[in-house]
Amino acid sequence: MTAAAPAVDLYAARIDNGVKVYGSGQAQVVALDGITETFKFGEFTAIMGPSGSGKSTLLHCVAGLDDLTSGTVAIGGVELGSLNDRELTHLRREKVGFIFQAFNLVPTLSAEENIILPLSIAGRRAEPQWFDTVVDTIGLRDRLAHRPSELSGGQQQRVAAARALVSRPAIVFADEPSGNLDSASGNELLGFLRRAVDEFGQTILMVTHDPNAASYADRIVFLDDGKVVDHMTQPTADKVLDRMKGIGG
C-alpha cells in the first residue's frame, strides 16, 4: 500500500456555507446567508452588490478579521476556525495582505518604512529583489524618503498596496481600495493590482461598488441580501453596470 500524497493547497481561500448574524431577536441581521465560494490562486476576484448586501462582511470573514456565526473559512488550506488567536495573527501576518479605503499609513514614517512595516513587525527583512520589483512597479522610487503628508492620495494608496504585496502574501484583501481616489489615481492603483496578478501571480479579493474598478478583475461575485446571486467572468464596466441594475431593486 503506497503512502498518501501530501495535501496540496488547491485554492487561496474558501468559504463553505458561511453564515454571519449580527444582533438577536427583532434586531437580528443576517449579513451572510449560507455562502460557499472558492478563490483560486492567481485570480483577481471582485465582490459587488448593493449597500448592505454583505460585501465587506464576506471580505472580513474570509480574511479572518471577523468570525462566522456558522460555516468554515480556510486560507491556503488552513481552516481559520481551528486556530487560536496567536495562530490566526501569525497566519494573517504570513499569508495575507490588506489594502483598505483608508490608507492606514504611519505619518511619522517614510514611504519606504511604511512599505516594510509589516515585515519589520514580524522580525523579517524585505527580499531586496522583490522589494525593488514592487517599488518600481508602483513607480514611487523617487518618493521613498517622503512621509505620507508629502505624497498625493494616489501615491499614498500605492504605498499601501506595496505594503500589502512586499511580504508576498498568499492572498491580498482590498476593501474599496480606489474609493478615496480620483479616477486617474484609482485607475493607476487598479492597473498596479492587475499587473500584480498577471506578472507576479498574486491573488486578490476586492470589494468595490464601482463598475470600472470591477472591470479590472478576472471574475465578479455578485451578492444580494447576504447570498451569492450571480457570477461574471471577463467583465467590462458596461456589463457590470447592466447586471447591477437587476440586483437589489
C-alpha positions as CSV (number, residue, x, y, z in Angstrom):
1,M,0.0,0.0,0.0
2,T,1.5,3.3,-1.1
3,A,1.6,6.3,1.3
4,A,-0.9,9.1,0.6
5,A,0.4,12.0,-1.3
6,P,0.9,15.2,0.8
7,A,-2.0,17.6,0.7
8,V,-1.7,20.4,-1.9
9,D,-3.4,23.8,-1.5
10,L,-5.9,23.9,-4.3
11,Y,-7.1,27.4,-3.6
12,A,-6.0,30.6,-2.0
13,A,-9.2,30.9,0.2
14,R,-12.5,29.2,0.5
15,I,-15.7,29.8,2.5
16,D,-18.2,26.9,3.0
17,N,-21.8,27.6,4.0
18,G,-20.7,30.8,5.7
19,V,-23.4,32.4,7.9
20,K,-22.9,35.7,9.8
21,V,-25.6,37.0,12.0
22,Y,-25.4,40.3,13.9
23,G,-27.8,41.1,16.9
24,S,-30.7,39.0,18.1
25,G,-34.4,39.0,18.2
26,Q,-36.1,41.7,16.1
27,A,-32.8,43.5,15.7
28,Q,-31.1,40.4,14.1
29,V,-29.4,41.0,10.8
30,V,-28.3,38.1,8.6
31,A,-25.3,39.6,6.8
32,L,-24.1,36.3,5.2
33,D,-26.7,33.6,4.4
34,G,-25.0,30.3,3.6
35,I,-22.3,31.5,1.2
36,T,-20.0,28.9,-0.4
37,E,-17.2,30.3,-2.7
38,T,-13.7,29.4,-3.7
39,F,-11.0,32.0,-4.6
40,K,-8.3,30.5,-6.8
41,F,-4.6,31.2,-6.8
42,G,-3.5,33.8,-9.3
43,E,-7.0,35.2,-9.8
44,F,-8.4,38.7,-9.3
45,T,-11.9,38.5,-7.9
46,A,-14.2,41.4,-7.3
47,I,-17.2,41.3,-4.9
48,M,-20.1,43.5,-5.8
49,G,-23.7,44.1,-4.6
50,P,-26.0,46.8,-3.3
51,S,-25.3,48.6,0.0
52,G,-26.0,46.2,2.8
53,S,-25.6,43.1,0.6
54,G,-22.8,41.6,2.8
55,K,-19.7,42.6,0.6
56,S,-17.4,43.8,3.4
57,T,-18.7,41.2,5.8
58,L,-17.7,38.5,3.4
59,L,-14.3,40.0,2.9
60,H,-13.7,40.4,6.6
61,C,-14.8,36.9,7.4
62,V,-12.7,35.3,4.6
63,A,-9.7,37.4,5.8
64,G,-10.1,36.2,9.4
65,L,-10.9,39.8,10.6
66,D,-14.3,38.7,11.8
67,D,-15.7,35.3,12.8
68,L,-18.5,33.4,11.1
69,T,-21.6,32.5,13.1
70,S,-21.5,29.1,11.4
71,G,-19.7,27.6,8.4
72,T,-16.0,27.5,7.7
73,V,-13.3,29.6,6.1
74,A,-9.8,28.4,5.0
75,I,-6.8,30.3,3.7
76,G,-4.2,28.3,1.9
77,G,-5.9,25.1,3.1
78,V,-5.8,26.1,6.8
79,E,-9.2,26.3,8.4
80,L,-9.3,29.5,10.4
81,G,-11.7,28.2,13.0
82,S,-9.1,25.6,14.1
83,L,-6.6,28.4,15.1
84,N,-6.3,30.2,18.4
85,D,-5.8,34.0,18.4
86,R,-2.0,33.8,18.3
87,E,-2.0,31.3,15.4
88,L,-4.6,33.4,13.5
89,T,-2.5,36.5,13.9
90,H,0.6,34.6,12.6
91,L,-1.3,33.3,9.6
92,R,-2.6,36.8,8.7
93,R,0.9,38.2,9.1
94,E,2.5,35.4,6.9
95,K,-0.2,34.7,4.3
96,V,-2.4,37.8,4.0
97,G,-2.1,41.4,2.7
98,F,-4.6,44.1,3.3
99,I,-5.5,47.3,1.4
100,F,-8.2,49.4,2.8
101,Q,-10.1,52.5,1.6
102,A,-8.3,54.5,4.3
103,F,-4.6,54.3,3.6
104,N,-3.6,53.5,7.2
105,L,-0.1,54.8,6.8
106,V,2.0,55.8,9.8
107,P,2.5,59.6,9.4
108,T,5.9,59.7,11.1
109,L,7.4,57.0,8.8
110,S,8.8,57.4,5.3
111,A,7.1,55.7,2.3
112,E,9.8,53.0,2.4
113,E,9.4,52.5,6.2
114,N,5.6,52.2,5.7
115,I,6.1,49.6,2.9
116,I,8.3,47.3,5.0
117,L,6.5,47.9,8.3
118,P,4.7,44.5,8.4
119,L,8.0,42.7,7.8
120,S,9.7,44.8,10.5
121,I,7.0,43.9,13.0
122,A,7.4,40.2,12.1
123,G,11.2,40.5,12.5
124,R,11.8,39.8,8.8
125,R,13.7,41.6,6.2
126,A,12.4,42.5,2.8
127,E,13.7,40.4,0.0
128,P,15.8,43.0,-1.9
129,Q,14.9,41.9,-5.5
130,W,11.2,41.6,-4.7
131,F,11.2,45.0,-2.9
132,D,12.8,46.6,-5.9
133,T,10.3,45.0,-8.2
134,V,7.3,46.2,-6.2
135,V,8.7,49.7,-5.8
136,D,9.5,50.0,-9.5
137,T,6.0,48.7,-10.4
138,I,4.3,51.3,-8.3
139,G,6.6,54.0,-9.7
140,L,7.5,55.7,-6.4
141,R,11.2,55.1,-6.2
142,D,11.9,58.8,-6.1
143,R,9.4,59.3,-3.2
144,L,10.6,56.5,-0.8
145,A,12.1,59.0,1.6
146,H,8.9,61.1,1.7
147,R,6.4,60.9,4.5
148,P,2.7,60.4,3.8
149,S,1.9,64.1,4.2
150,E,4.3,64.8,1.3
151,L,2.5,62.3,-1.0
152,S,-0.7,62.7,-3.0
153,G,-3.7,60.5,-2.2
154,G,-2.9,58.2,-5.2
155,Q,0.7,57.9,-4.1
156,Q,-0.3,57.1,-0.5
157,Q,-2.6,54.3,-1.7
158,R,0.1,52.9,-3.9
159,V,2.4,52.8,-0.9
160,A,-0.4,50.9,1.0
161,A,-0.7,48.5,-1.9
162,A,3.1,47.9,-2.0
163,R,3.0,47.3,1.8
164,A,0.4,44.6,1.2
165,L,2.4,42.9,-1.5
166,V,6.0,43.2,-0.2
167,S,5.7,40.1,2.0
168,R,4.5,38.0,-1.0
169,P,1.2,37.0,0.7
170,A,-0.9,34.1,-0.5
171,I,-3.8,36.5,-0.9
172,V,-4.5,40.2,-0.8
173,F,-7.8,41.6,0.5
174,A,-8.8,45.0,-0.8
175,D,-11.8,46.9,0.6
176,E,-12.8,49.7,-1.8
177,P,-9.1,50.5,-2.4
178,S,-9.8,53.2,-5.0
179,G,-12.8,54.6,-3.1
180,N,-11.0,57.7,-1.9
181,L,-9.1,58.4,-5.1
182,D,-9.8,60.5,-8.2
183,S,-10.4,58.5,-11.4
184,A,-6.8,58.9,-12.7
185,S,-5.2,57.8,-9.4
186,G,-7.8,55.0,-9.0
187,N,-7.0,53.6,-12.4
188,E,-3.3,53.8,-11.6
189,L,-3.8,51.7,-8.5
190,L,-6.1,49.2,-10.2
191,G,-3.6,48.8,-13.0
192,F,-1.0,48.0,-10.5
193,L,-3.2,45.4,-8.9
194,R,-3.9,43.9,-12.3
195,R,-0.1,43.7,-13.0
196,A,0.4,42.1,-9.7
197,V,-1.9,39.3,-10.7
198,D,-0.7,39.0,-14.4
199,E,3.1,39.3,-13.8
200,F,3.6,38.1,-10.3
201,G,0.8,35.5,-9.9
202,Q,-0.7,37.4,-7.0
203,T,-4.2,36.5,-5.7
204,I,-6.6,39.5,-5.0
205,L,-10.1,39.6,-3.5
206,M,-11.5,43.1,-3.8
207,V,-14.8,44.7,-2.6
208,T,-16.0,47.5,-4.8
209,H,-19.2,49.3,-5.8
210,D,-17.6,50.8,-8.9
211,P,-18.2,49.0,-12.2
212,N,-15.0,50.5,-13.7
213,A,-12.9,49.1,-10.8
214,A,-14.6,45.7,-11.1
215,S,-13.7,45.6,-14.8
216,Y,-10.1,45.1,-13.8
217,A,-11.0,41.7,-12.2
218,D,-11.0,38.3,-13.8
219,R,-14.2,37.4,-12.1
220,I,-17.0,39.0,-10.2
221,V,-19.1,37.5,-7.4
222,F,-22.5,39.4,-7.0
223,L,-24.2,39.4,-3.6
224,D,-27.7,40.4,-2.6
225,D,-29.2,40.0,0.9
226,G,-26.2,38.0,2.1
227,K,-26.4,35.5,-0.8
228,V,-24.4,34.9,-3.9
229,V,-26.8,35.7,-6.8
230,D,-24.6,35.7,-9.8
231,H,-21.0,35.4,-11.2
232,M,-19.4,37.1,-14.2
233,T,-16.1,36.4,-16.0
234,Q,-14.3,38.8,-18.3
235,P,-16.2,41.7,-17.0
236,T,-16.5,45.1,-18.7
237,A,-17.8,48.3,-16.9
238,D,-20.9,48.3,-19.1
239,K,-21.7,44.6,-18.5
240,V,-21.2,45.1,-14.7
241,L,-23.4,48.2,-14.7
242,D,-26.2,46.4,-16.6
243,R,-26.0,43.4,-14.2
244,M,-26.1,45.7,-11.1
245,K,-29.3,47.3,-12.3
246,G,-31.0,43.9,-11.9
247,I,-29.8,43.4,-8.3
248,G,-31.4,44.7,-5.1
249,G,-34.2,46.6,-6.9
